[in-house]
Amino acid sequence: MTHLSVNINKIATLRNARGGNIPDLLKVTIDCQRFGAQGITVHPRPDERHIRYNDVTDIRPFITTELNIEGYPSEKFLKLVFLVKPHQVTLVPDPPGVLTSNAGWDTGKNMSLLKDVIAALQDKSIRTSIFIDTKLQNIEHAIDTSTNRIELYTEPYATKYHNNREEAIEPFRIAAVRAHELGLEINAGHDLNLDNLTFFVQKIPNLKEVSIGHALISDSLYFGLENTIRMYLRKIEMGQQQN
């Protein structure tokens, strides 16, 4: 079964816009799990413009599903990770000031860094995932880092989906097949939404998890958080039934 991990960064963005504690990030974390999400994702950035480092430590005791922490493996980030001990860490190649994750790792160029960080994480029994594009060379180098999973960067799929969804999905299908052949598990995320999610799940074999934040939180303004999470879960289920 493909799991849904809800990225709650946008909840923190809204809270930070006015200060105080509205909306309550901890309550949202608990409610997302209660409404059926199989995981919670956070991505603390150096400027803490949405999720703050203390948010991560605050919500950790209330995670009853899985906690996935995304981020660039800086010294500060790794210190947080080793303190919190999430179920999964997703390594992303974000420079400090980037608005959102917009590229995958060049795994060959960054092999030494990734191998060292992944070894340290796995030594603490933390599952690892690498944010990556569909270039087969990057996927083939990923296996040499000893990562458990890759997370396919899906913005190119989402951008092309409405023009030609078959053409949009094909690089991702090929990448997923190759990753599975190499023994890598597969996650996916970035710009997946209610329109394009079912087709993605249908066409991508062995998909373990999708991480969705911006679209899901935006949809919840119209449909409510509980209903929105259930809508996304139904879209995933529909894709699996058609697989």
N, C-alpha and C positions, 0 to 999 in steps of 0.2 A: 504493500500500500504506500502511495505517495503521501507524505506528511505535509501539513501546512504549518509553517513557522511564521508568526506575525511579527513584523518589525515595528516596534513601538516608538521609533525615533520621532515621528511626526507628532505624537502625543506630547513628547517633551518639548518640541518646538513651539507648540501652542501654549503650553504652560509657561515657557520662558519668555514669551512675548509680553506677559503682564507681571511676571514674578508670582510669588505665592505658590499655591499648590493646586490650582485649577487649570486643567483637569488633573486628577489624582493619578499619577503614573502607577503607583502600587495597585490601586483598585483596578485600573485598566489591565494590568498584568494578570491579576487574579481572574478578572472577568473573561479575558480572552481564552484562558485555559478552561474556565467553566463553560464557555460557549462552544467548546469543541476543538480549539486550536491545539495541535500536538507539540507546539514549541513556541518559544519567545526568542526573538532576535533583537540585539542591540548593537549599535555601532558607535562607541564613544570616540569622538575626534579630539585632537589636542586642544582646540579652542572651546570645547564643551558647549557648542552652540545649540545642541539638542540634548542628547543623553549625556549626563554628567557622570564622572567616575563614581561619585558616591551613590548615584542612582543604581548602579550595577550592584554594589554591595547591599543596598537596601532591598532590592527585589529578590536577590538570590535565595533567601530562606523560603520564599513563597513560590518558587518554581516547582511545580509538581509534575511537569512534563519534561521538556528539555530546554536548556539555555544555550543559545548560540551567540557567541560574541565575535563580531567582525572588527577588523582593524588592521592597520599597518603595524608590523611587529617592532615598534619602538621600545626602548627600555621601560618607559612609563606604562605602555600598553601591556607588556609582558608581566610587569610587576602586578598589575591589576588581575590579569588572567590567573597567575599562580596563587593569588590570594583567594579569588572567587571559585576557582576550579569548575568552570562550566563543563557541560557535556561535550561541546564542540567549539572549536575556534576556527573561524574562516579568515584566512590571511588575504588581505587586499593590498594592492600596490599604490594606495592613495598618497599623494603628496599632502603636506599639512593643510593647505588652503583650499583644497578642491571642494566644489559644491556637493557633488555626489560621486560615487564610484563610477568611473567612466572608461575603464580599461582593465584587461586581465593581466596577469603576470607574464613576462617573458621568462619562462621557467629555466631556459638554458642559461641566459645571462645572469639570473639571480639564483643559480643552483646552490652555491655555497651558503648564502644567507638562509634560503628555504630549508636546506637540509639541517642546518644547525638549529634553527627555531623549531622545526617539526620534531626533531629528536628530543629536544627539551620538553616540548608539550606532551609527547607520547610517553616520556618517562614519568609524567604525572598522570598517566591514563586519561589524557584528554584527546578525544577524536579530532583529527585535523582535516581541513578542507582548504583548497586553493582556488581563489577566484580567477577564472581563466576564460579565454576566448575559444573559438572553434578551430584554431590552427592545429593541425594534427601534430606538428612538431612540438608545440607547447605541451600538448597532452602526453606525448611520448616521453618528453623530458620530465613531466610531472611524476611519473612512476619512479624515477630515480631519486626523487626527494623523499620517498617513503610515506607520502601523504596517504591518508585513508580515502579521501574523497576529493573530487573537484566540484566547484560550483560554476556552471556555465553562465556566462554574462549574456543576458538575453535581450538587452536593448536593441541590437540589430534585428532580431526576430520581431520584436514589437513594432519597430519602425516600418518594416516591410510587410507586416501581416496583412493589412487591408488591401494592398496592391496585388500581392500574389502570395498567399499563405504557403503554398506548396514550395515555392522557391525560397521563402523565408525560413522554413523549417529544415530544409535539406542539410545545410551545413551542421546544424545541431544534431540531427539524427545520425549523420556520419560520425560526428565527434563522440556521441554517446556510445555508439557501437564500438568504436575503437577503444574508448575508455574502459568499457566492460571487458573487452578482450584482454586488456592489460591488467585487469583485476581491480580497477578503481571504481568506487561507488560514485553516484552522480547526484548532485544537487543542482538547483537552478534558481536564478533570481535577477531582477531588475526590469521594471516596466511590465511585468506580467499583471493581467487584470481580468475582469469578468468576461471581456470579449475574446481574448486570445488564449486563456488558460486551458480550456478543455482540449483544444486542438493540440497544444503543446504536450500535454500529458498523454494524449492519445498516440502521438507520433514518437515520443522519446521513450525508448525501452529502459527498464531498470532504474527509473527515476525515484530516488529515495525521498527528496524533500524539495519543496519550493518555499522560498523566503519572500514574503510580500509585505510591503509597508505603505508606500505613498498611495497607491491606488486603493488599497483596502481601507485605509483610514479615511481617505476622501469619500469613498462610497458610503462609509458609515454615517457621514453627515446627512445623507439622504435616506438611508435605509435603516439606520440604527446599528450599533456594533454587533449585537447578538445575531440579528438577521443577516448582516453582511458576512460574518464569519461562516454562517451556515450556507450562504449562497456560494462562497468560495469552495467550501467543502463539497458541495453538490457538483460544482464545475469539475473538480478533481475526480470525483466519483464517476461522472459521465465520461470523462476522458479515459479512465481505466476500463470502463465497460466496453468502450469502442476500440480499445487497444488490441 
